[in-house]
Amino acid sequence: MPRVKLFTEKPNFSAVAGWNLSLFALVFALPEPFAYGQVKLYAGRELIAALELQSFTQQLTSKQVQYLTDAVRKALMDAIDPQKYVVMTRESMDVLIPPEERKCLNDACYAVVGKRLQARLLIAGNVKDLGKRFGVTLEAYDGPTGAVLGIEQGEAQDIDELLEKVRAMARRLGQRF
């Protein structure tokens, strides 16, 4: 393969096997991109934003709470109709709203966050101490209005049981939509 000198010669991209095809696939074969200002994402599917779980316990680290939130997103993805909904990633939400601005303590806040994220549904929740046990709540909100659409609650003895409980609760919420 010939050497390419930066800024002095025109690069020979065809010398890199498959590069042109990969660039073509990246640019032209991806689904329709998100159009800012619309609730729709790809081909008419609506957004679900699973917000970070809030932790009101000293028994869990921030990384464990983050993993529980990831488990909620995964369970939602498995439960929803993929032709109708798309679950937003943490990173895609970070682009639109910084994490500290997504923490809500009342229903009116969920309407603001839902509109800013352009999400049809918001899933939020928290983990609390119940003596030596964990209490967990997951709530589904209508993105545009902040109205509560569903609530799931559970208790767990330890982190392993909490993880399974959160997954089951998120699946049940996801199956409602």
C-alpha positions as CSV (number, residue, x, y, z in Angstrom):
1,M,0.0,0.0,0.0
2,P,1.4,3.4,-0.9
3,R,2.3,5.8,1.9
4,V,0.1,8.8,2.3
5,K,1.6,12.2,3.3
6,L,-0.7,14.3,5.3
7,F,-1.6,17.7,3.7
8,T,0.8,17.2,0.8
9,E,-0.9,14.5,-1.2
10,K,-4.4,13.4,-1.9
11,P,-5.0,10.3,0.3
12,N,-5.5,7.0,-1.5
13,F,-8.6,5.8,0.3
14,S,-9.2,3.0,-2.2
15,A,-6.0,1.4,-1.0
16,V,-7.8,0.6,2.3
17,A,-9.9,-2.5,1.6
18,G,-13.6,-1.9,2.1
19,W,-13.2,1.7,3.3
20,N,-15.3,3.2,0.6
21,L,-18.0,0.6,1.1
22,S,-18.0,1.2,4.9
23,L,-18.2,5.0,4.5
24,F,-21.1,4.5,2.1
25,A,-22.9,2.2,4.5
26,L,-22.3,4.6,7.4
27,V,-23.6,7.7,5.5
28,F,-26.4,6.2,3.4
29,A,-27.7,3.0,5.0
30,L,-28.4,4.2,8.5
31,P,-32.0,4.7,9.6
32,E,-33.5,8.1,9.4
33,P,-31.9,10.2,12.1
34,F,-33.6,11.9,15.0
35,A,-35.2,15.1,13.9
36,Y,-34.9,17.7,16.8
37,G,-38.3,19.2,17.6
38,Q,-40.3,16.1,16.9
39,V,-41.4,13.3,19.3
40,K,-40.8,10.7,16.7
41,L,-37.4,8.9,16.3
42,Y,-37.1,6.4,13.6
43,A,-39.9,5.5,11.2
44,G,-42.6,6.7,13.5
45,R,-41.4,5.1,16.8
46,E,-41.7,7.1,20.0
47,L,-39.2,7.7,22.7
48,I,-39.1,6.2,26.2
49,A,-36.7,7.8,28.6
50,A,-35.7,5.7,31.6
51,L,-34.3,8.3,34.0
52,E,-31.5,7.4,36.5
53,L,-32.9,5.7,39.6
54,Q,-32.6,7.9,42.7
55,S,-30.9,6.3,45.6
56,F,-32.0,7.0,49.2
57,T,-29.9,4.3,50.7
58,Q,-26.3,4.1,52.0
59,Q,-26.2,0.3,51.1
60,L,-25.7,0.9,47.4
61,T,-22.8,2.6,45.5
62,S,-23.5,5.0,42.7
63,K,-22.2,2.3,40.2
64,Q,-24.7,-0.2,41.6
65,V,-27.5,2.2,41.2
66,Q,-26.4,3.0,37.6
67,Y,-26.3,-0.7,36.9
68,L,-29.9,-1.1,38.3
69,T,-30.9,1.7,35.9
70,D,-29.3,-0.1,33.0
71,A,-31.2,-3.2,34.0
72,V,-34.5,-1.2,33.9
73,R,-33.6,0.0,30.3
74,K,-32.8,-3.5,29.2
75,A,-36.0,-4.9,30.6
76,L,-38.0,-2.2,29.0
77,M,-36.4,-2.9,25.6
78,D,-37.3,-6.5,26.0
79,A,-40.9,-5.8,27.0
80,I,-41.9,-3.0,24.6
81,D,-43.1,-3.2,21.0
82,P,-39.9,-2.3,19.0
83,Q,-42.1,-1.1,16.1
84,K,-43.7,1.5,18.3
85,Y,-41.0,2.6,20.9
86,V,-37.3,3.2,21.3
87,V,-35.6,3.4,24.7
88,M,-33.2,6.3,24.9
89,T,-29.7,5.6,26.1
90,R,-28.1,7.5,29.0
91,E,-25.8,9.2,26.5
92,S,-28.5,10.4,24.2
93,M,-30.3,12.0,27.2
94,D,-27.1,13.6,28.3
95,V,-26.9,15.4,25.0
96,L,-30.3,17.0,25.4
97,I,-30.3,17.6,29.2
98,P,-27.5,17.3,31.7
99,P,-28.1,14.5,34.3
100,E,-28.5,16.9,37.2
101,E,-31.4,18.6,35.4
102,R,-33.3,15.3,35.0
103,K,-33.8,14.7,38.7
104,C,-37.4,15.3,39.6
105,L,-39.2,15.5,42.9
106,N,-42.7,16.2,41.6
107,D,-45.0,15.4,38.6
108,A,-44.7,18.8,37.1
109,C,-41.0,18.3,36.7
110,Y,-41.6,15.1,34.7
111,A,-43.6,17.1,32.2
112,V,-40.7,19.5,31.7
113,V,-38.2,16.8,31.4
114,G,-40.4,14.8,29.0
115,K,-40.8,17.8,26.8
116,R,-37.1,18.6,26.8
117,L,-36.2,15.0,26.0
118,Q,-39.1,14.8,23.5
119,A,-40.1,11.5,25.1
120,R,-43.5,10.0,24.9
121,L,-43.0,8.1,28.2
122,L,-40.7,8.6,31.2
123,I,-39.7,5.8,33.6
124,A,-38.4,7.0,36.9
125,G,-37.9,5.4,40.2
126,N,-36.0,5.2,43.5
127,V,-34.5,2.8,45.9
128,K,-34.8,3.3,49.7
129,D,-33.9,1.6,52.9
130,L,-36.6,-0.3,54.6
131,G,-34.7,-1.4,57.7
132,K,-32.4,-4.1,56.5
133,R,-34.3,-4.5,53.3
134,F,-34.6,-2.4,50.1
135,G,-37.8,-0.8,48.9
136,V,-38.0,0.0,45.2
137,T,-40.5,2.0,43.2
138,L,-40.7,2.5,39.4
139,E,-43.2,4.9,37.9
140,A,-44.3,5.5,34.3
141,Y,-45.2,9.1,33.3
142,D,-46.7,10.6,30.2
143,G,-43.8,12.7,28.7
144,P,-45.8,15.7,27.5
145,T,-48.1,16.1,30.6
146,G,-46.2,14.4,33.5
147,A,-49.3,12.4,34.4
148,V,-48.7,9.1,36.2
149,L,-49.5,6.2,34.0
150,G,-48.4,3.3,36.2
151,I,-46.5,2.4,39.4
152,E,-44.7,-0.7,40.4
153,Q,-43.4,-1.3,43.9
154,G,-41.4,-4.1,45.5
155,E,-39.0,-5.1,48.3
156,A,-35.8,-7.1,48.3
157,Q,-33.5,-8.6,50.9
158,D,-30.2,-8.0,49.1
159,I,-28.7,-6.5,45.9
160,D,-29.3,-9.7,43.9
161,E,-33.0,-9.9,44.8
162,L,-33.2,-6.1,44.1
163,L,-31.8,-6.6,40.6
164,E,-34.3,-9.3,39.8
165,K,-37.2,-7.3,41.3
166,V,-36.3,-4.2,39.3
167,R,-36.1,-6.2,36.1
168,A,-39.5,-7.8,36.7
169,M,-41.1,-4.4,37.6
170,A,-39.7,-2.7,34.5
171,R,-41.0,-5.6,32.3
172,R,-44.4,-5.2,33.7
173,L,-44.4,-1.4,33.2
174,G,-43.1,-1.9,29.6
175,Q,-45.8,-4.4,28.8
176,R,-48.5,-1.9,29.6
177,F,-47.5,0.2,26.5
